[in-house]
Amino acid sequence: MSPRAGLPLTYLTRFHKFPVQTLKNQERYNELILDLAKDMACILGCIEDVKQFARLAQLKQAIKDVTPLMEDTTNFIVEYTCDGQGSS
């Protein structure tokens, strides 16, 4: 690699640390959001398992109330991260 090829990167890291750090932070947040979506998808599977054996009316109602919220939130996260812009 030519010494000149590294100049733009050196310039960015030396004089524009804020944007480079911002990009690193955004990447970290994106990974956290994807992990959250995966965890929520797993929880939806658990909810479906519990739903099969639910006998108490309160538990049935809680499942009924939480399922759409979990689905909507998971879908929003997936759309947000796929768009990369947050417009859904």
KAKAUR-V821927 format. One line per field, one symbol per residue. ss: DSSP state (h for helix, s for strand, l for the rest). psi: psi as a letter, one per 40 degrees, with the letter a starting at -180 (. if undefined). A space follows every 50 residues. Layout:
ss->???
psi->???
//
This chain:
ss->llllllhhhhhhhhhlhhhhhhhhhhhhhhhhhhhhhhhhhhhhhhhhhh hhhlllhhhhhhhhhhhhhhhhhhhhhhhhhhhlllll
psi->hidddeddddddddefdddddddddddddddddddddddddddddddddd ddehdhdddddddddddddddddddddddddddeeeh.
//
